[in-house]
Amino acid sequence: MSRNALSRITDSRLTSSRSRAIAIGTALLLCAGAAGAAVASDDGGTPHRAASQTSQASQTHAREAAALTGSAKLYRKTTEDVTFTFDAHLAKRHNMRPDKATGTFRFVHLDKPGGKGGWAEGRIDCLMTGGKVATATGIITASNLKGIKGGRVGFSVHDQGRHDRVGYSWAAVGGPDGTRKLPKCTSSAPFEKVRNGTGDFDVKPWHVTYPTN
């Protein structure tokens, strides 16, 4: 398939996705079709931690001001396979500087498990949590989707045990557009449901230091 033909197909899908994004909130990513190589089904798989890894993670958790970690798939009635993965951390020494957060994110949207689709990953540049709700942003450093590398995207997670919810900054525009104007720690409400048994997110509450005078 020529690049021009593929571009026309992608543009057509983008227009269609934008028109229905607000109504159904499912336009996470446009399928990249032949442009993107088939993405392995373990891209969004849930890692199994050994006991030593769990212990180490707990110790790290205690030294942090806030954190958002985990991986899970979004609920879909179609064959679509949509996965979000976060490893975001705010050190205690940066307690009042959420823009000093570090870590990584990744999201994948396949037409079916192990099928074709789009993906993006990047570095976290802001993290704020309140109770078990987290909002984070990051800069896309790699993707098979044209024009979004270098742009900022936002995420939100409500950690509710086995009933987590997820939101993303492009919920109302049809797909991540690679904007560089999105403010840090900005996203939509966590409106998406996580599919049962596909993973879990963990949010460490942020304890704000309030002024005393």
N, C-alpha and C positions, 0 to 999 in steps of 0.2 A: 504493500500500500504506500503511495507517495506521501510525502510530508504535507503537501497541500490538501490532499483528500483527508488525511488524518486530522488536519487542522480544522477543516469544515465540519467533520464529525464531532470533534471536541467542542467547537463553538456552538453547534446545535444542541449538544447535551447541556452545555453551560446555560444557554437561554432557557431551556426547559426546566432545569433544576432551579433557577432563580425564581421562576414563576410559581413554583410550588413549595419553596423553602419555608416561608412563614407559616403556611397552612399546615404542613405535616412535619416540619422540622427534621427531615431525614437527609437533607443534601449535605452530607459531610464532605465528600470528595467526589469529583467526577472520575468515572472509570477511565483510565488512561488508554484502554484498548490495546492495540498492537504496539503503541509507543512504549508502554511499560512492560518489562519482562514479567512473567508470572511471579508473583510474590509468594514465597514459601508460607505454608499454613502456620508455621511456628512463629511468624512475625509478632503475633499478639498472644502467643501462648502464655499460660500462667506458670511462672517458674516454681519449682519445688525446692524449698529451702531445707538444708540439712540443719541438725540441731545446733552445730557450731555457728552457722551463718545466722540463725535466728538470734542466738545469744549476742553475737557481735552487732547485729542490727539494733537490738534493744539498748546496748551500751551507747551506740551512736545516737539513737533517739533521745537519750537522756541528756546529751550534750548540745542538743539543738533547741533553737527558739521556736521553730516551726518546721513541718515537713509534709510532703505529699508524695506517697509512694504507691506502687502497685500497678497491676495490669488487668484489664477486663474487656469483654466484648459488649457492645450495645445490643439492646433488644431489637429484633427485627422480625417481621412476619414473612419477609421475603428470604431468598437465599443469601442476601448480602451478609458479608462478614466484616464487621467494623470493630476495630480494636484501638484502645487508648492505653498508653503506658507512660507512667511518670516516675521520675526519681529526682524530686526537687527538695532542697534543703536550705534552711536559713540558720546559720551558726549563732550561738548565744551572744557572741561578741558583736554581732550585727543586729541585735534584737530590735532596735528602732530604725533599721535600714532594710526594709523588705526588698529594696532594689539591689541588695547585695547577695540575694539568693543565688544558688548555683545548682547545677544538675542538668538533667536531660529529659526530653519528651519524645514521643513517637506516636503517630497515628497512621492506621492502615485501613483502606476501604477496598475490599475485594468484591467482585460480582458473586462469588461463592467461595466456600472454604478451599484454599489452595489455588484459587482462580486468578484472574487478571484484575488489575485495578491500580489505584494510586496510593502513594505513601509519602510521608514527610517526617523528618526528625530534626531536632535542633537542641539549642542550649537554653536553659531557663535563665531569665533575667529579672524576675520579680516573683515573690511568693508572699501571700497574706492568708492567714487562717483565722477563723472565729468559731470557737467550739469545734464542731466536726465538719465545717464548711471551708473549703479552700478556693482561692482564686490565684491563678498564676499566669504569667506570660512568658514567651520565649521567642528567640529568633531562629527561623528555619535555616539550617545549614546544608541540608541535602534533601532532594525530592526528585521523583520522576515526573512531576507536574511542572509545566513550563511557566516561568514568570513569578514564582512565589519564593524562590530562594532569597534570603536576606530580609524577608518581611517578618513582621511580628504577628503572632497569633496568641489568643488568650483561651484559658480553660477554667472551668469551675467544677468542683466535685463536692457532693454531699455524701459523707461517709456514714451510711446507715446499716452497717453490717452486711447482711446478704441482700440488701435492697438499695444499693448505692445509686446515685444519679450523677449525670455528667452534662456539662454545657460547654459551648465553644463560641468564640467571638464572631464567627462567620455564619451563625445560625440563620440570620435573616437575609443573607446576600447570596446564598447558593453554593458557596465554596470558598476556601481560603484564597484570597486574592493577592497575597504578598504585600499588603500595605505596610508602609513604614511609619504611618501616622497614628497607629493604635497606641494609646497611652499604656504604660506599664500597669500590670495587675488589673486589666480590664477584660471582662468576658460577659457572656449572657448568663441568665439563671441556669442552674443545673436541671434542665427539663427532661433529658434523655434517661431512660431506664437501662440498667445493666442486666444483661441476660443471666439468669440464675445458673450458678455452677461454672461460670466461665472465668472467674477471677474476683479480685477484691481490691478496693482502695483503702489506704490508711491515712488519716489526717491527724497530725499532731497539733493541738490547739496552741495558738500564739497568745502569750501573756503580755499585753501592752503595758509599758511603764507610764503611768499617768503622772502629770505634774503635781507637785505638792505645795506649790505657792503661786 
